Amino acid sequence: MSACLYECEVMHRRLKPQQKRFDYRIFMLSVDLDDLPKLPFLGLNRFNLFALNDRDHIDLGEPGGIRANLFAWMAEQKIDCPADARVQLITLPRVLGYAFNPVSFYYLRRRDGQALFAIAEVCNTYHEMKLYLVDGDPSESGVWQRQVQKEFYVSPFSDVEDSFHFKLGLPSENWAVQIDNLDQEGVTLLSSIRGKAKALTSKRLISYGFKYPLLSLKVIFMIHWQALKLWIRKVPHSAKKAKKASQNGVLRPHSSLTSTDD
């Protein structure tokens, strides 16, 4: 549960209606929410080269930061979890005050280290958020798997009525997750993150400032750039407000969901 950085390779591979693949490299911050690191170039709810900020994650209005709000959400969902469970968060940090997290991961364990389950925190470019419980028994494969109804607008090129299939590996020296998008006929999009743990030090943070400049801007640029190429190729797409009733459990809902206009 000690803090580290995961230097990652990200892959997206669209299978239909047209085949397309793109890859890029990022790094993600891994921290224990009960033991947040204190380093000169890593801010906690304040501006810095890199930062972890409560506002970028689950917020139901509970005092006490990310952990308290995550437990409040689990209580709402009737998810049984020991009150003293340890929570490991793997996420993109803010870079010079800017944040965009397509997906973050919470891994929950008992105090003795026994893995309980994981929660994926998915965000879209409208700054909306939806959380998905991924549980099961990872003891044999080391991977939690769960297929769930998406009910969330992530991309104009994927239907909100599709499903997510999560495969979340347990974090260790190596870490791998896969999130596939499925329609009624099968997989339409494969997405994966594969990371290798690196020590979290001030020296490495400085070096990653040069190696991964404007990290969050790079991620959101790649998302929009690939979407533009799909639009140019006339890949079918849908507007966010087209299926408002199918977008459920959304946190920080955009005006397209809250508006009474058709």
LUMTOR-420658 format. One record per residue (C-alpha): residue in one letter; x, y, z. Coordinates in steps of 0.5 Angstrom, whole numbers, padded with zeros to 4 digits, always signed. Layout:
aXYZ...
END
This chain:
m+0000+0000+0000s+0006+0005+0000a+0006+0010-0005c+0009+0010-0012l+0008+0012-0019y+0006+0007-0025e+0009+0009-0031c+0004+0006-0036e+0003+0004-0043v-0004+0006-0045m-0008+0002-0051h-0014+0004-0055r-0017-0001-0060r-0023+0000-0064l-0026-0006-0067k-0032-0003-0070p-0035+0000-0074q-0028+0001-0076q-0022-0001-0074k-0017+0004-0071r-0012+0003-0065f-0007+0008-0062d-0002+0008-0056y+0001+0013-0051r+0005+0013-0045i+0003+0016-0038f+0005+0016-0031m+0000+0015-0025l+0000+0016-0018s-0001+0011-0013v-0003+0013-0006d-0006+0010+0001l-0011+0015+0003d-0009+0014+0010d-0002+0015+0009l-0001+0021+0004p+0006+0022+0002k+0009+0029+0003l+0014+0031-0002p+0016+0038-0005f+0013+0037-0012l+0007+0034-0010g+0001+0038-0007l-0005+0036-0003n-0011+0040-0005r-0006+0046-0007f-0002+0048-0013n+0004+0045-0015l+0008+0041-0020f+0004+0035-0019a-0002+0035-0014l-0008+0031-0011n-0014+0034-0010d-0020+0032-0007r-0025+0036-0012d-0022+0031-0018h-0026+0025-0015i-0032+0023-0011d-0035+0028-0007l-0042+0028-0004g-0041+0034+0000e-0038+0030+0006p-0033+0033+0010g-0026+0029+0011g-0024+0028+0003i-0024+0023-0002r-0024+0017+0003a-0030+0020+0007n-0034+0021+0001l-0032+0014-0002f-0035+0011+0004a-0041+0015+0004w-0042+0013-0004m-0041+0005-0002a-0046+0006+0004e-0051+0009-0001q-0050+0003-0006k-0051-0002+0000i-0044-0004-0001d-0041-0008+0005c-0034-0005+0007p-0030-0005+0014a-0030+0002+0016d-0022+0001+0018a-0021-0002+0011r-0015+0001+0007v-0016+0005+0001q-0011+0005-0005l-0012+0010-0010i-0009+0010-0017t-0010+0016-0021l-0007+0022-0026p-0005+0027-0022r-0006+0035-0023v-0001+0038-0027l+0001+0045-0026g-0006+0046-0023y-0010+0042-0029a-0014+0036-0028f-0017+0031-0033n-0018+0024-0030p-0021+0019-0035v-0021+0014-0030s-0018+0013-0023f-0018+0006-0019y-0020+0005-0012y-0017-0002-0009l-0020-0003-0002r-0017-0008+0003r-0017-0011+0010r-0012-0008+0015d-0009-0015+0014g-0008-0014+0007q-0013-0018+0004a-0016-0016-0002l-0024-0014-0002f-0026-0011-0008a-0024-0005-0013i-0028+0001-0015a-0027+0005-0022e-0028+0012-0022v-0030+0014-0030c-0030+0021-0032n-0032+0024-0039t-0030+0031-0042y-0037+0034-0039h-0033+0033-0032e-0039+0028-0030m-0037+0022-0026k-0040+0015-0025l-0037+0010-0020y-0037+0002-0022l-0036-0003-0017v-0031-0009-0019d-0031-0015-0014g-0031-0022-0014d-0025-0027-0012p-0018-0025-0015s-0015-0030-0011e-0013-0035-0017s-0012-0030-0023g-0010-0024-0019v-0016-0020-0023w-0023-0018-0021q-0028-0018-0027r-0034-0015-0028q-0039-0014-0033v-0044-0008-0032q-0049-0003-0036k-0045+0003-0037e-0051+0008-0037f-0046+0013-0038y-0044+0018-0044v-0037+0017-0045s-0036+0018-0052p-0041+0020-0058f-0038+0014-0062s-0040+0009-0056d-0048+0008-0054v-0050+0009-0047e-0054+0003-0047d-0047-0001-0048s-0044-0005-0043f-0037-0004-0039h-0033-0011-0038f-0028-0009-0033k-0021-0013-0031l-0017-0010-0026g-0011-0013-0024l-0008-0012-0016p-0003-0007-0016s+0004-0010-0014e+0011-0009-0018n+0007-0009-0024w+0000-0007-0025a-0005-0008-0031v-0013-0006-0032q-0017-0007-0038i-0024-0004-0040d-0028-0006-0046n-0034-0003-0049l-0039-0008-0051d-0045-0007-0055q-0051-0013-0056e-0046-0016-0061g-0040-0016-0057v-0034-0012-0056t-0033-0006-0060l-0027-0002-0056l-0021-0005-0052s-0018-0001-0047s-0012-0003-0043i-0007+0000-0038r+0000-0003-0036g+0004+0000-0031k+0011-0002-0028a+0012+0001-0021k+0017+0006-0020a+0019+0010-0013l+0016+0016-0011t+0021+0021-0010s+0022+0028-0011k+0028+0027-0016r+0023+0022-0020l+0017+0028-0020i+0022+0033-0023s+0024+0028-0028y+0017+0026-0030g+0016+0034-0031f+0020+0034-0037k+0019+0027-0039y+0011+0028-0039p+0010+0035-0040l+0003+0037-0039l+0001+0030-0038s-0007+0032-0037l-0007+0036-0043k-0004+0031-0047v-0009+0026-0045i-0015+0030-0047f-0012+0032-0053m-0011+0025-0055i-0018+0024-0054h-0021+0030-0058w-0016+0028-0063q-0018+0021-0064a-0025+0023-0064l-0024+0028-0069k-0021+0023-0074l-0027+0018-0073w-0032+0024-0074i-0028+0025-0081r-0029+0018-0083k-0036+0019-0082v-0037+0014-0076p-0044+0014-0073h-0044+0018-0067s-0050+0020-0062a-0051+0027-0058k-0051+0027-0051k-0058+0029-0050a-0061+0024-0054k-0061+0018-0049k-0062+0022-0042a-0066+0017-0039s-0061+0012-0040q-0056+0016-0036n-0056+0014-0029g-0052+0015-0023v-0048+0020-0026l-0045+0025-0021r-0044+0032-0023p-0049+0032-0028h-0048+0036-0034s-0054+0041-0036s-0056+0037-0042l-0058+0032-0036t-0061+0037-0032s-0065+0041-0037t-0072+0040-0038d-0071+0042-0045d-0072+0036-0051
END
